[in-house]
């Protein structure tokens, strides 16, 4: 069976930046298991996996525009300090803000007396990525998995949230390293990003 829309795919991968620094890898860990076409991978990687078969290995360069997007200065904003509900905040903290566009992870870049400057760009915005990927398994998704939009009970790491692992979003349940607007914010404790297999979604 080849990788197709809404198939369940098991991957081993390593993802690095243009300097060769490894950002995330399954090496020494269980492979990534995800529902293909459900937004868990960055677009460039997802496109490259279509029609791949078990045992296929390949390298891939993905431009920032087809990964986590180009860096957008408009996503750096000053917001009133009261939106943080009295929480202590410091530069580098990551929060999830409730905005008109839904939940958006934001990173604090400056704290002043009456405002907090936040950056809603993904930490890997503007970064070109290099992937080394091996397809370990491909199977048909169950009707329940398709209905729920994520993988059930196959071992490995199941990203049961929108777009992790090189795709969109932050992960709350695995150790694969895959953030304004208005609204209240709450602390985001696991501030790693999914990169290779990230969510880890784009935000």
C-alpha positions as CSV (number, residue, x, y, z in Angstrom):
1,X,0.0,0.0,0.0
2,X,1.2,3.5,-0.8
3,X,0.8,6.7,1.2
4,X,-2.5,8.3,0.2
5,X,-5.0,10.7,1.6
6,X,-6.1,9.6,5.1
7,X,-3.8,6.6,5.3
8,X,-2.0,5.9,8.5
9,X,1.7,6.3,8.0
10,X,4.7,5.4,10.3
11,X,7.8,7.4,9.7
12,X,11.4,7.6,10.9
13,X,12.8,11.1,10.3
14,X,15.5,13.6,11.1
15,X,14.9,17.3,10.4
16,X,17.7,19.9,10.4
17,X,18.1,23.6,9.5
18,X,20.4,25.0,6.8
19,X,23.3,25.0,9.2
20,X,22.9,21.2,9.7
21,X,21.7,21.5,13.3
22,X,19.3,18.7,14.1
23,X,16.0,20.2,15.2
24,X,14.1,16.9,15.8
25,X,14.6,13.2,15.1
26,X,13.0,9.8,15.9
27,X,16.5,8.3,16.3
28,X,16.6,6.4,19.5
29,X,12.8,6.8,19.9
30,X,9.7,5.3,18.5
31,X,8.7,6.3,15.0
32,X,6.0,8.9,14.3
33,X,2.5,7.5,13.5
34,X,0.1,9.9,12.0
35,X,-3.0,10.3,9.7
36,X,-1.8,11.5,6.3
37,X,-3.6,14.5,4.8
38,X,-5.0,15.6,8.2
39,X,-2.6,18.5,8.6
40,X,0.0,17.0,10.8
41,X,3.0,17.6,8.6
42,X,4.3,20.8,7.0
43,X,2.9,21.1,3.5
44,X,6.2,20.4,1.7
45,X,6.8,17.2,3.5
46,X,3.2,16.0,3.2
47,X,3.3,16.5,-0.6
48,X,6.5,14.6,-0.9
49,X,5.1,11.6,0.9
50,X,2.2,11.0,-1.4
51,X,2.6,7.7,-3.3
52,X,5.6,6.6,-1.2
53,X,5.7,2.9,-0.2
54,X,7.0,1.0,2.8
55,X,10.8,1.0,2.8
56,X,11.2,4.2,0.8
57,X,13.9,6.6,2.1
58,X,14.5,10.0,0.8
59,X,16.0,13.5,1.6
60,X,14.0,16.6,1.0
61,X,14.6,20.4,1.3
62,X,11.6,22.4,2.2
63,X,11.6,26.1,1.9
64,X,10.2,28.2,4.8
65,X,7.1,29.2,2.8
66,X,6.2,25.5,2.5
67,X,7.1,24.7,6.1
68,X,6.2,27.1,8.9
69,X,5.9,30.2,6.7
70,X,8.0,33.3,6.2
71,X,8.6,35.5,9.3
72,X,5.8,38.1,9.5
73,X,6.6,41.3,11.4
74,X,2.9,42.1,11.7
75,X,2.6,39.1,14.1
76,X,4.7,41.0,16.7
77,X,2.3,43.0,18.8
78,X,2.0,44.9,22.0
79,X,-0.9,43.7,24.2
80,X,-2.2,45.1,27.5
81,X,-0.6,43.4,30.5
82,X,-4.0,42.8,32.0
83,X,-4.8,40.2,29.3
84,X,-2.4,37.9,31.2
85,X,-4.7,37.9,34.3
86,X,-2.0,38.8,36.7
87,X,0.3,36.0,35.7
88,X,4.1,36.6,36.1
89,X,5.5,36.7,32.6
90,X,9.1,36.9,31.4
91,X,10.9,37.2,28.1
92,X,10.9,33.8,26.4
93,X,7.7,32.5,28.0
94,X,5.2,30.9,25.7
95,X,1.5,31.2,26.1
96,X,-1.6,30.2,24.2
97,X,-3.8,33.2,23.5
98,X,-7.5,33.0,22.8
99,X,-8.0,35.2,19.7
100,X,-10.6,35.8,17.1
101,X,-8.8,33.2,14.9
102,X,-8.9,30.6,17.7
103,X,-6.0,29.5,19.9
104,X,-2.6,31.0,18.9
105,X,0.6,30.2,20.7
106,X,2.6,33.4,21.3
107,X,6.1,34.0,22.7
108,X,6.9,36.9,25.0
109,X,9.7,39.1,23.6
110,X,9.4,42.1,25.9
111,X,7.7,42.9,29.2
112,X,7.0,46.6,30.1
113,X,5.1,48.2,32.9
114,X,1.8,48.5,31.0
115,X,2.2,46.1,28.1
116,X,3.7,42.9,26.9
117,X,5.1,42.5,23.5
118,X,4.4,39.0,22.0
119,X,5.5,37.3,18.8
120,X,2.9,35.0,17.2
121,X,5.3,33.7,14.6
122,X,6.1,30.0,14.8
123,X,9.7,29.6,16.3
124,X,10.7,28.1,12.9
125,X,9.1,30.8,10.7
126,X,11.5,31.8,8.0
127,X,13.6,28.7,8.4
128,X,14.3,26.4,5.5
129,X,14.3,22.7,6.6
130,X,16.1,19.6,5.5
131,X,14.4,16.2,6.1
132,X,15.7,12.6,6.0
133,X,12.7,10.3,6.0
134,X,12.0,6.6,5.9
135,X,8.5,5.2,5.5
136,X,8.2,2.3,8.0
137,X,4.5,1.3,7.5
138,X,1.4,2.4,5.7
139,X,-2.1,1.1,6.4
140,X,-5.7,2.1,5.8
141,X,-7.2,4.2,8.5
142,X,-10.3,3.0,10.3
143,X,-13.6,4.8,10.0
144,X,-13.2,5.9,13.6
145,X,-9.8,7.3,13.0
146,X,-11.0,9.2,10.0
147,X,-14.0,10.6,11.9
148,X,-11.8,11.6,14.8
149,X,-9.0,13.0,12.7
150,X,-6.2,11.1,14.4
151,X,-4.6,7.7,14.9
152,X,-5.8,5.2,17.5
153,X,-3.8,2.5,19.3
154,X,-1.0,1.5,17.0
155,X,2.0,2.3,19.2
156,X,4.4,5.0,18.4
157,X,3.5,8.7,18.9
158,X,-0.1,9.6,18.1
159,X,-0.5,13.3,17.6
160,X,-4.1,13.8,18.7
161,X,-4.2,17.5,18.0
162,X,-4.2,19.6,14.9
163,X,-1.0,19.7,13.0
164,X,2.0,18.6,15.0
165,X,5.2,16.9,13.7
166,X,6.3,19.3,11.2
167,X,2.8,20.6,10.8
168,X,0.6,23.0,12.7
169,X,0.1,23.3,16.4
170,X,1.8,22.4,19.7
171,X,1.8,19.0,21.1
172,X,0.8,18.1,24.6
173,X,1.4,14.4,24.6
174,X,4.7,13.2,23.0
175,X,8.4,13.9,23.2
176,X,8.9,14.8,19.5
177,X,10.0,18.3,19.4
178,X,7.4,19.8,16.8
179,X,3.4,30.3,18.7
180,X,-1.2,38.1,18.3
181,X,-4.3,39.1,18.4
182,X,-6.6,39.9,21.3
183,X,-7.9,37.7,24.0
184,X,-6.7,36.1,27.3
185,X,-3.7,34.0,27.5
186,X,-2.7,30.9,29.5
187,X,0.8,29.5,30.0
188,X,1.9,26.9,27.5
189,X,4.1,24.5,29.6
190,X,5.4,22.2,26.9
191,X,6.9,24.8,24.6
192,X,8.7,22.5,22.2
193,X,7.8,22.6,18.6
194,X,7.2,19.8,16.2
195,X,9.4,20.0,13.3
196,X,10.1,16.8,11.6
197,X,7.4,14.5,11.9
198,X,5.8,20.3,13.6
199,X,2.7,21.1,13.7
200,X,4.5,20.2,16.4
201,X,1.9,21.9,12.9
202,X,2.8,25.8,11.8
203,X,0.6,28.2,13.7
